[in-house]
Amino acid sequence: MISSVFFILGALKYVIFSLSHTTPLLIASNPPYSGLIGTIFKITRGGKYHFLLQDIFPESAVMSGIIPQNSFLFIFFSKLIYLTYKYADNIIVLSTSMQCFLENKYPELKPKIKVIENWAVEDIIICDKQANNFAQHYNIDKVFTVLYSGNLGRLHDIETITEAAKILKDTPIQFVFIGAGAKTKLVEQAIHTQKLKNILLLPYQPRELLPLSLTACDLSLVSLIPGAESIVAPSKLYGMLAAGRGIIAISAPNSYIDQLLTTSGCGINIPPNNPQHLAKLISELANDNQRVKVMGEKARQLYKSRYTFQRALEEYQQILFEDDAYEQIIISNVDSN
């Protein structure tokens, strides 16, 4: 919090005293109240700003158990964030579910809410897991492997995955977690208390190893607790598509993730809090190599058609450069996704 306050103060000094009022801002919601920079810039300098929501706050904090519903903090941050929305020229969200949530809560803001989905970090060269150096190093190149890569946060249904691993502990199926977060301890406890040898827990890997780590599996996992699909959009999904691996998503039925996977055929969505269903599905897919291969091929096709960086860049350009007389600057803090 101290770091974010210093960031806000430094950014305010810059936009008020050093930046031309004709330069519009793109402000990412890290920290979530960073939109205050744009509000002050618009009120004091008459400038333009666009607010990019990585998640919807303070609802995300309530769902995470950090701020109580209808508490003083919730009401305070709600009013502060609404000012950011009100004065923004555009509100950019990452999914249609987030768009619907905001439009239902603030109908008057509907015309300025735009969807720009995320993209994969980089293009990934597809290789067979058996020829993958990362998989060979961790001895997972010859066993059916299910990968969860990214933040193990409060809004992710890590419990269902670890319980499924317990159910499948006597089968030739390996679970790999790469990342960290508030729920890392759940995975550690499952490994130690149940003496599970079918879970491998690794820290975040260097960026240059991502193409290898993301392809060191047969299937990949995405998970959200019930209701979170309207609050956040897991960025790990797009890297998995680029890696050309089929996806099992744990999210609410008819969520935007469910619709994306079902329409494209690159994955399967199951409801949260049902580890028996997940274990059964993984077991079935472990014995159906052809289906797994087809899901992976369709995932790669979907990435190329919809989730490249170039596609996202063009969509941002359409919003940011509506007036060619303007230049644009991006202001954001550390990416917490």
N, C-alpha and C positions, 0 to 999 in steps of 0.2 A: 504493500500500500504506500509506503514511503517512496519507493521508486516511482510508482505511478503518479504521485503528487508532484514530484520533481519534474517528471516528463511533461505533465500538464502545464506547469508553470513555465518551463523552457519553451514549449510549443506556443503558448500564449504570447510570450515576449516576442517570439519570432514573427507570428502572423500579424501582430498589432504594430510592431515597429519596423520590421524589415521586409515585409512582403507587400507587393503591389495589390491593391484592392481588386484589380482586374484578373487576378490569378485564382481560379476556383480550387477548392480543396477536396480531396478524397480522404475521408477520415474513417479508419477502421475502428471497430469497437473493442480495442484492446489498449488501455482498460475500457470497461463498458461505458464509463462516463466521459470518454475522450471527445464525444460530440459537443461538449461544452465549448471546446476550442472553436468549432464552426459557428456556434450560436453567438459567441462574443464577437467573432470576426464579422459576422453578418450585421449585428446590431451596431457595432462601433465603426466598421469600415464600409458597410454596404456591399460586402463580398458575397460570393456564392460558395456553397459547399454541398457535398454529397456524402451521406452517412452509410457505411457498409457494415451490416450486422453479421458478426461471426456467430453470435447466438443472441437470443432475445432475453434481455436482462430487465428487471430483476427476477423474472419468472424462472430463469435457469438456476439462480441462487436458491430460490424456494424449493425447486424440484431436487436440488442437490442437498438440501437440508442445512444450508448455510444461513439463510434468512427466513424467519417464520412468516407465514402468510399473514397479510394485513397488519404486520408490525409497523412500528414507526419507520424503520429503515426501508421496508418495502414501499410504504407510501411515499417517503422522501425520494427514493431513487426512481419510482414510477413517474413522479411529477418532473424530476430533472430530465429523465430520458424523453418524456413527452415533449419538452421544450426543444430538445434536439430534433425530434421528428418534425415538429411544427415548423421550424425555421429552415429545415433542410430543403434543398431544391429537389433531391431524389433520395429515397430510402431504398438501399439495395440489400436484398436478402438472398440466401443461397439455395432456397428450395421453394416449391409451390406450397408446401405445408406451412413454412414460416410465413409466406405471403398471406395465406388464408387466415392464419392466427392473427396477424396484425390488422388485416382488413376487417375481421369480425370485432376486434377490440376497438379499433379507431376507424370507423367507416368514412369519416371525413378526410382521412389521409390516403384513401384508396388510389387516387390518380397518380400519386408520386411514388408508390411502392413498386419496385421493379425486381425481377428475378434474374440473377446471373449465377449460374451454377459454377462450382469450383472446377478445377482441372487437375490432371496428374502432374506431379512435380517435374517429371522429365520423361522423355520417350525411353522405353525399356526394350533392350534386345532380348527376345524370347529364347530361352534355352530349356532343354529337358532337365528335369530335376536331377537325374542320374549324372549329368555332366556339369552340375552346378558346384563350384568350389565351396560355397558357403554351406550347402547341404552336406557335402562330403566331410567338411571340417567338423560338423556336429553330428555326424553319423545318422543323418536322416534321409540320405539319398536312396535308401533301399526299403524304406518303410512308408506306408501311406501316412501323409502328414497334413494336418490342418493348422493353418496359421492365423493368429490374431496379431496384427502389427499396428502399433500406435498407442494413443493415450488410453490407459486403464482408469478412466475417470468415473465420477459419481453417477453420471448419466448413462453409463454403459452397463449392459446386463452381463457382467463378468460371472455372476453367480451361476447362471444357467450353463455357461461353458465349463466351469470347473466341476459342476455336478455331473455333467455329461462325461467329462474325463474320468470321474470316479466310476461311473457305470461301465465305461469301456476299458477299465484298467487292465483287464486280462485279455485284451484283443491286440492284434498287431497294428494299432493306430496310434500315431504320435501327435500330441498337441504341443504347439510352439507359441509362446507369448514373447513378443519383442516390444519393449516399451516400458512405461512406468506410469504411476498415477496414484490416486487415492485408494484404488482397489487392488493395488499390487499385493498388499498383505493377504488378501483373500486367496490369491494364487499360491503365495508362499505357505500359508497355513494348510492348504489342500495338499501341497507336496509333502510337507513335513508330518502332519498329523495322520494322513492316510498312506504315507510312504509310497507316493505315486512315482513311478518311473516313466510313465507315459506323458508327463508334462515337462517341457523344457522352458525355463524362464530366462530370457536374455535382456540386457539393458538396451536402450536406444543405440542403434548402429550408426557409424559415420555415414554421412550423406552419400559418399561415393560407393558405399556398399548396398544402397537401397535396391538397385537393379538385381543384385544377387539375392538379397534377403527376401525380397517380395516374390521371387520365382522359386524359392527353396521349399515349395509346398505343392500339394495336389489340389487343395481347396483352401479358400480364405474365408475369414469370418468378419462380420460387422454386427454390432449389437447396440441396442438402445433400450432403456427401461420404458415402460408404458407411458405415453404422452410426450416423451422427449423428441419424437420426430417432428413436432411442431415448434420446437425451441432451438434445436441445433441441427446441423447437417454434417455428419462425420466425413471429414476430408480423406480419411484412409480408404474410402470406397473407390476413389478415382485412381489411386495408385494400384489398387488391386485389379481394376479393369485394365490398366495399361500393362500389368504383368501377365495378362492373358490367363488368369486362373478363375475358375468358377467360384461363385460366392454363395455362402449361406448367410442370410441376414436374419437377425433376431430383432423384430420390430412389430409394431401393431399391424394387424391385418388392414389392407388397403392404404397403408402409408405410402408416401411417395417412393420409398425404397422398394416396397413390395411391388408397386406398379412398374417401376423401372426394370426390376429383375424379371418379372413375369412377362412383360411386353417383349423384352429383348431375348429371353430364354437363356440368359447368362447366369442365372442363379435361382435360388429358392428362398422364400421368406417363410419363417415360422413365428408364432406368437412368443412373446417373452415368458419367462417363468415356467418353462416346460422342458426340463433337461432330458426326460425320457424320450420326447419327440425328437430332440436334437440328436441324441445318441443313436436312435433308430435310423434317422436319416443319414447320418455320417456312416454308419455301418453299411447301409444299403449302397451308398455311393462308393464306398471302398471296394465293393465287389462289382462295380459297373464302370470299368475304365473308359468305355466308349462314351457314356453319358458325361462323365467328368471332362473328357477331352473336348466334346462338343460345347459344353458350357464355357470352357476356357477360350475356345476359338471365338465364340459369340461375345465374350467379355472384351476381347481385344478389338473386335469389329466395332463394338459400341464406343470404346475409347477413341478410336480413330475418327468416328463419325460425329461425336458429340463432346468429347472431354479433353481435347488438346488445348494447350496454352494459347495457340493462335486464335481458336474460336472464342475463348474468354476475353482475350485482348480486344478483339473486334467488337464484342458486345460492350465492353467498358468504353471503348472509343466512341461508340454511338451516343452514349450518355454524356461523357465528359467533354467531348468536342462538338457539341451541338452548335456552339458559337465559335467559329474558327479564329475569332479575334482573341480568344482566351488561351492562355497556357494553363497547364495543370500541374499540381504538386500533390504527392501522396504523403500523408502524415499518419503514421501508425506506430504503436509500440511493439513489443515482442509478440510474435505470433504464438498464441497459446494452444492452437490446434495441433 
